[in-house]
């Protein structure tokens, strides 16, 4: 075998170098060979089409939601509101009725959205009444706030009935104040109203039309009975507070042996109202009236003569003083048959609580309303002459 030639030598190759693979100097240990993954095959065409469609649908869905949200927001929050409008919720109205009314008035632009808005916010109870502050095309949140705040207080008309007013003057003044009322209805209300202290069979409310400032509901300005009832309630409160129903007990002995009934005390209060200018003098004037009643003397009160002739005037003529009327206390003894005006609380209190004293006369002596009280006619005449000389009257 050794005689055969070496093939490496025949071709000029180094047999030792070619017999084994060289070992890299930088590899202290053997590493496994790295396998490269073959590239993934492209997805099929049908699958790519489905993905594109899904993306488009999703985009459209998002767009629709965005547009819908924008539209709903515009319904809830319009750009600007318009003019204020009157709005009332009738008694017994349901939430659906309220929504419909808001839509009819143009306050709510979209009633369907507003219905869902109410449900979402848990608001579905509203009070009946008149509401203020609602405008056309209004923000739904503001609408709910107004409705939740409740209706505005009822509108009223202020009406002043002053002290000392005659019933006839009250009728004229009331008809001027409330044009919706008719004279026939007002007079019927006066005739058909009977307070507890009114004498049996009487239809005269003179003295019971309590003077005060009244708030008359705007809806009742054409209803005279509502006004009269309100005035009767005011009179009853004051009369009870002052003890008028117990006048006979409170005034026992004040007019001698004569018993003063509650109605007669009211008559005295009306006389005091017509004569007194200063509150401090009301009890003294009441005492003069009771003293003269006790002695059976005429009261001689000019205000009753004015009531008898039905005129407001400064000076009475001799003819006026001769007027034949039960109200003419210059000719008739005792009290007039009814009050001669509407006395206020101060005069009612004075009639029930006369000042102690034995005065029989009084006369105006100062322009501020001060009277001079005297026990004798001579003293009275001197004070009268002095006041006349000084131009008091």
C-alpha positions in Angstrom: 0.0 0.0 0.0 2.9 2.4 0.7 4.0 2.2 -3.0 0.9 4.1 -4.0 1.3 7.9 -4.5 -0.4 10.3 -2.0 -3.3 12.2 -3.8 -2.7 15.4 -1.8 0.9 15.4 -3.1 -0.2 14.8 -6.7 -2.3 18.1 -6.5 0.2 20.1 -4.4 -2.0 20.1 -1.2 -1.0 19.9 2.4 -2.5 16.8 3.8 -2.3 17.8 7.5 -4.0 21.2 7.0 -6.8 19.7 4.9 -7.5 16.8 7.1 -9.2 18.7 9.9 -11.4 21.9 10.1 -9.7 24.9 11.7 -11.0 25.8 15.2 -11.8 29.5 15.7 -9.6 31.0 18.4 -12.5 33.2 19.7 -14.9 30.3 20.5 -13.9 28.7 23.8 -17.0 26.5 23.6 -19.2 25.2 20.9 -22.5 27.2 20.1 -25.5 25.7 18.4 -26.0 26.9 14.9 -28.6 29.7 14.5 -31.6 28.7 12.6 -33.4 31.5 10.6 -37.2 31.3 10.5 -38.6 31.3 7.1 -40.7 34.5 6.3 -44.4 34.2 7.0 -46.6 33.8 4.0 -48.7 36.9 3.2 -52.4 36.7 4.5 -54.9 35.6 2.0 -56.6 38.3 0.0 -60.1 37.6 1.5 -58.9 38.0 5.0 -57.4 41.4 4.2 -60.7 42.6 2.7 -62.6 41.6 5.9 -60.1 43.5 8.1 -60.5 46.6 5.9 -64.3 46.4 6.1 -64.2 46.0 9.9 -62.0 49.0 10.2 -64.4 51.1 8.0 -67.4 49.9 10.0 -65.7 50.7 13.3 -64.7 54.2 12.0 -68.3 54.8 10.8 -69.6 53.7 14.2 -67.3 56.0 16.1 -68.2 58.8 13.7 -72.0 58.2 14.2 -71.5 58.2 18.0 -69.5 61.5 17.8 -72.1 63.1 15.5 -75.0 61.8 17.7 -73.3 63.0 20.9 -72.7 66.4 19.3 -76.4 66.6 18.2 -77.7 65.6 21.6 -75.4 68.1 23.3 -76.8 70.8 21.1 -80.4 69.8 22.0 -79.4 69.9 25.7 -77.4 73.1 25.5 -78.6 75.3 22.7 -76.4 78.2 21.6 -78.6 80.9 23.0 -82.0 81.3 24.6 -84.7 83.7 23.6 -87.3 85.9 25.3 -88.8 85.1 28.6 -92.2 83.5 28.4 -95.0 82.9 30.9 -95.4 79.3 32.0 -97.8 77.6 34.4 -98.2 74.0 35.5 -101.8 73.2 36.1 -102.9 71.1 39.1 -102.8 67.4 38.4 -100.4 67.7 35.4 -98.1 64.7 34.8 -94.5 64.9 33.8 -95.5 64.1 30.2 -98.0 67.0 30.3 -95.3 69.3 31.6 -92.9 68.3 28.9 -95.6 68.8 26.2 -96.4 72.3 27.6 -92.7 73.2 27.6 -92.5 72.1 24.0 -95.6 74.1 23.0 -94.1 77.2 24.6 -90.8 76.7 22.7 -88.9 76.5 26.0 -87.7 73.0 25.1 -86.6 72.4 21.6 -86.8 68.6 21.6 -89.3 67.0 24.0 -88.0 63.5 23.4 -84.5 64.4 24.5 -85.8 66.3 27.4 -87.8 63.3 28.6 -84.7 61.2 28.6 -82.8 64.0 30.2 -85.3 64.1 33.1 -85.1 60.3 33.5 -81.3 60.4 33.5 -81.3 63.1 36.2 -84.0 61.5 38.3 -86.3 64.5 38.1 -90.0 63.9 37.5 -91.9 65.8 40.1 -92.9 69.5 39.6 -95.3 71.7 41.6 -98.3 73.3 40.0 -98.2 77.1 39.7 -96.8 80.0 37.8 -93.1 79.9 37.0 -90.8 82.8 36.2 -87.4 82.9 34.4 -88.2 80.4 31.6 -87.2 81.5 28.1 -87.5 80.0 24.6 -84.8 77.6 23.4 -83.4 77.3 26.9 -80.6 75.1 28.3 -82.3 72.0 29.7 -80.2 72.1 32.9 -81.4 75.6 33.5 -85.0 74.6 32.8 -84.8 71.8 35.4 -83.3 74.2 38.0 -86.2 76.6 37.5 -88.8 73.9 37.7 -87.1 72.3 40.8 -87.1 75.7 42.4 -90.9 75.7 42.5 -93.5 78.2 41.3 -93.2 81.9 41.9 -95.2 83.3 44.8 -98.8 84.2 43.7 -99.0 87.7 42.3 -100.9 90.1 44.5 -102.4 93.6 44.4 -101.8 95.8 47.5 -104.9 97.5 48.7 -105.0 100.0 51.6 -108.2 100.6 53.5 -107.6 103.5 55.8 -109.1 104.1 59.3 -112.4 106.1 59.5 -113.6 105.2 56.0 -117.4 105.0 55.5 -118.8 101.9 53.9 -120.1 103.9 51.0 -116.6 105.4 50.5 -115.2 101.9 50.7 -117.5 100.7 47.9 -116.4 103.6 45.6 -112.7 103.2 46.4 -112.9 99.4 45.9 -114.6 99.6 42.5 -111.9 102.2 41.4 -109.1 99.9 42.6 -110.5 96.7 41.1 -112.2 97.5 37.7 -113.1 93.8 37.3 -115.6 94.0 40.2 -119.1 95.2 39.6 -121.1 97.3 42.1 -123.9 94.7 42.2 -121.5 91.9 43.1 -119.7 94.0 45.7 -123.0 95.2 47.4 -124.3 91.6 47.3 -121.1 90.4 49.1 -121.6 93.1 51.7 -125.2 92.2 52.3 -124.6 88.5 52.5 -121.7 88.6 54.9 -122.6 88.4 58.6 -119.8 88.6 61.2 -120.5 87.1 64.7 -120.9 90.5 66.4 -123.4 91.9 63.9 -126.9 92.2 65.4 -129.4 89.6 64.2 -131.2 90.6 61.0 -128.7 93.3 60.1 -127.1 93.5 56.7 -125.0 96.6 57.6 -121.2 96.0 57.7 -120.3 99.5 58.7 -117.6 99.2 61.4 -116.6 95.7 60.4 -114.6 96.6 57.3 -111.3 96.5 59.2 -108.8 99.1 58.0 -105.5 97.6 57.0 -103.2 96.9 54.0 -104.4 93.8 52.2 -102.6 91.7 49.6 -105.3 90.6 47.2 -104.4 87.7 44.8 -104.3 88.9 41.2 -106.7 86.1 40.3 -109.2 87.3 42.9 -109.4 91.0 42.0 -112.8 90.4 40.3 -114.2 88.5 43.3 -115.6 90.8 46.0 -116.5 88.0 48.3 -112.9 87.0 48.6 -111.9 90.5 49.6 -114.7 90.9 52.1 -113.9 87.5 53.7 -110.3 88.6 54.0 -111.4 91.8 55.8 -113.7 89.9 58.1 -110.9 87.6 59.1 -108.7 90.6 59.9 -111.5 92.2 62.0 -112.1 89.0 63.9 -108.4 88.6 64.8 -108.2 92.1 66.1 -111.5 92.0 67.9 -110.6 88.8 69.7 -107.1 90.1 70.5 -108.6 93.2 72.1 -111.4 91.4 73.9 -114.3 93.0 72.0 -116.6 89.9 72.3 -116.3 90.4 76.1 -117.1 94.1 76.1 -120.1 93.8 78.4 -117.9 92.4 81.1 -114.9 94.7 80.5 -117.1 97.8 80.5 -119.4 97.0 83.4 -120.4 100.2 85.2 -118.5 102.5 82.7 -121.8 104.0 81.5 -123.7 103.9 84.8 -126.4 101.2 84.9 -126.3 100.8 81.1 -124.8 97.6 79.7 -122.5 98.2 76.8 -122.8 95.3 74.2 -119.9 94.4 72.0 -121.7 96.0 69.0 -122.2 99.2 71.0 -118.5 99.2 72.0 -117.7 99.0 68.3 -120.0 102.1 67.7 -118.0 103.9 70.4 -114.8 102.9 68.7 -116.0 104.4 65.5 -116.9 107.7 67.2 -113.4 107.8 68.8 -111.9 107.1 65.4 -113.7 110.1 63.9 -112.8 112.5 66.8 -109.2 111.6 67.9 -106.1 112.8 66.2 -103.6 111.7 68.8 -103.5 108.1 70.0 -102.9 109.3 73.6 -106.3 111.0 73.6 -108.4 108.1 72.3 -109.0 106.6 75.8 -110.0 110.1 77.1 -112.5 110.7 74.3 -113.9 107.2 75.0 -114.4 108.2 78.6 -116.2 111.4 77.7 -118.6 109.4 75.5 -119.3 106.9 78.3 -119.8 109.6 80.9 -122.3 111.4 78.8 -124.2 108.1 78.1 -124.3 107.5 81.9 -126.0 110.9 82.4 -128.3 110.5 79.4 -126.9 113.6 77.6 -126.5 114.0 73.9 -123.1 113.2 72.6 -122.9 116.2 70.3 -120.3 114.7 68.0 -120.1 116.5 64.7 -118.7 113.5 62.8 -122.0 111.7 63.3 -123.8 114.7 61.7 -121.5 114.4 58.7 -122.3 110.7 58.5 -126.0 111.6 58.7 -125.8 114.0 55.7 -123.4 111.8 53.8 -120.9 114.6 53.2 -117.3 115.2 54.2 -117.1 119.0 55.0 -115.2 121.2 57.3 -118.0 123.4 58.6 -121.5 122.3 59.5 -124.3 124.7 58.8 -127.3 125.2 61.1 -129.3 123.3 58.6 -126.9 120.4 58.8 -127.2 120.4 62.6 -131.0 120.2 62.3 -130.9 117.1 60.1 -133.5 114.6 61.4 -131.5 111.4 61.6 -130.8 108.8 64.2 -127.1 109.5 63.5 -127.4 113.2 64.4 -126.0 113.2 68.0 -126.7 116.9 68.2 -130.4 116.1 68.3 -130.7 112.5 69.5 -129.5 111.1 72.8 -127.6 107.9 73.1 -125.4 106.1 70.5 -126.0 106.1 66.7 -127.7 102.9 65.5 -124.5 101.6 63.8 -120.9 102.5 63.7 -120.2 105.5 61.6 -116.9 104.3 60.0 -114.2 101.6 60.2 -112.3 102.0 63.4 -108.7 100.9 63.7 -107.2 98.8 66.5 -106.2 101.8 68.6 -109.7 103.1 68.7 -111.2 99.6 69.5 -108.7 99.3 72.3 -109.6 102.8 73.6 -113.3 102.0 73.5 -112.7 98.9 75.6 -110.2 100.6 78.0 -111.4 104.2 78.6 -109.2 106.4 80.7 -110.3 107.1 84.2 -111.8 110.6 84.6 -115.0 112.6 84.9 -114.7 114.8 81.9 -117.9 115.7 80.0 -116.5 117.9 77.2 -113.5 118.2 74.9 -112.6 120.8 72.3 -109.8 121.1 69.7 -107.3 123.6 71.0 -104.1 123.0 69.0 -103.6 122.5 65.3 -101.6 119.3 65.9 -104.9 117.7 67.1 -104.6 118.3 70.8 -107.9 118.6 72.7 -108.7 120.2 75.9 -110.9 118.1 78.3 -113.1 119.7 80.8 -115.7 118.8 83.5 -118.0 121.7 83.3 -119.8 123.6 80.5 -118.3 126.9 81.6 -114.8 125.6 81.4 -115.5 124.1 78.1 -116.9 127.3 76.7 -113.8 129.3 77.8 -111.5 126.8 76.1 -113.6 126.9 73.0 -113.5 130.7 72.9 -109.7 130.7 73.4 -109.1 128.2 70.6 -111.4 130.1 68.2 -109.6 133.4 69.0 -106.3 131.8 68.2 -107.6 130.6 64.8 -107.5 126.9 65.7 -110.9 126.5 64.0 
